[in-house]
Amino acid sequence: MATPSAPADCSPPLMILLLLLVFLPLAVSCGDDGSGGYDVVSLTQSGSALSARLELVLAGETPADAALGAGAQRLCLTASLETDSRLRVRITDGDRPRWEVPQDIIPRPAPEDDLHNAPPASSTPLQGSRVLSAAGSDLVLTVHASPFRFTVSRRSTGDVLFDTAPGLVFRDKYLEVTSALPAGRASLYGLGEQTKGSFRLRHNDTFTLWNADIGAAHVDVNLYGAHPFYMDVRPPGAAHGVLLLSSNGMDVLYGGSYVTYKVIGGVLDFYFFAGPSPLAVVDQYTQLIGRPAPMPYWSLPVPVRVPERV
Ligand SMILES: *[C@@H]1O[C@H](CO)[C@@H](O)[C@H](O)[C@H]1NC(C)=O
């Protein structure tokens, strides 16, 4: 799908941010009450790819909802096992293009799009669920039709890695999706550059991905870098990675038993990396986004002067 040349929702004006601050709590409560969300109305599958059309389940719209822009009536989901260790699940507006990270920033395979060959969507939701898997892949995707949600699991252990709740929000200026996590077993690392007290993310913390030029001497603030990526290491040591490929501002709420993405624009373009070692996750991740440049050894012992305390 083409990316718009003038990404109106990439750098939202201050007014939108102010509106968000005022209306976010209201919007969240309406995502949580079970209303809204989407149903799958058609789905086609070929080999290691799947595409589906989703339709908005009509729900009462409050003024707070309207402030977040029109809700997308139709969504387009494409999912594919791009390599043996990488699953992509991409959800876009079915009627119009939206801002996405440009191809020249991160060159990547175009999403599989079988929708043109799909049978006409019926207005009645599909029943049950569909599974996408491949012999060489440890990742399995399950798409639940009504209400729409999806699950990513590890074939070799049966462990559920990502499990979205019904009630996906996809509005012009606000996207929200929540996945359940096993609070006692998941250990998350990542989610932007910030000054938290530990590398392992702590429960009930919010990670703001909004790059800011703030000195790292301050605690609990967001800094320069914002990769919406986390690694989850679970006993007895299997790790996987989750990337939401988005350059839009977002908050990620990590509650221990869940992770919620609240994004102001763009699309939902998730990549799951199978690992299973942490090193393999980083290898699979940087295979997609690009390897870091090697540093010359002579540059490493950078003389850093620590200010003397008086
Ligand atoms: C996180 O919040 C939940 C709900 O308020 C609470 O039950 C839990 O104890 C909190 N966990 C931590 C580590 O603070």
The ligand as an SDF file (V2000), in Angstrom:
LIG
                    3D

 14 14  0  0  0  0  0  0  0  0999 V2000
    0.2160   -3.4150   39.5110 C   0  0  0  0  0  0  0  0  0  0  0  0
   -1.1350   -2.9700   39.6010 O   0  0  0  0  0  0  0  0  0  0  0  0
   -2.0350   -3.9870   39.9730 C   0  0  0  0  0  0  0  0  0  0  0  0
   -3.4410   -3.4250   39.8860 C   0  0  0  0  0  0  0  0  0  0  0  0
   -3.5180   -2.1720   40.5000 O   0  0  0  0  0  0  0  0  0  0  0  0
   -1.6740   -4.5030   41.3650 C   0  0  0  0  0  0  0  0  0  0  0  0
   -2.5530   -5.5530   41.7300 O   0  0  0  0  0  0  0  0  0  0  0  0
   -0.2420   -5.0100   41.3490 C   0  0  0  0  0  0  0  0  0  0  0  0
    0.1350   -5.3810   42.6620 O   0  0  0  0  0  0  0  0  0  0  0  0
    0.7170   -3.9460   40.8320 C   0  0  0  0  0  0  0  0  0  0  0  0
    2.0340   -4.5340   40.6950 N   0  0  0  0  0  0  0  0  0  0  0  0
    3.1470   -3.8990   41.0860 C   0  0  0  0  0  0  0  0  0  0  0  0
    4.4410   -4.6490   40.8910 C   0  0  0  0  0  0  0  0  0  0  0  0
    3.1340   -2.7990   41.5840 O   0  0  0  0  0  0  0  0  0  0  0  0
  1  2  1  0
  1 10  1  0
  2  3  1  0
  3  4  1  0
  3  6  1  0
  4  5  1  0
  6  7  1  0
  6  8  1  0
  8  9  1  0
  8 10  1  0
 10 11  1  0
 11 12  1  0
 12 13  1  0
 12 14  2  0
M  END
$$$$
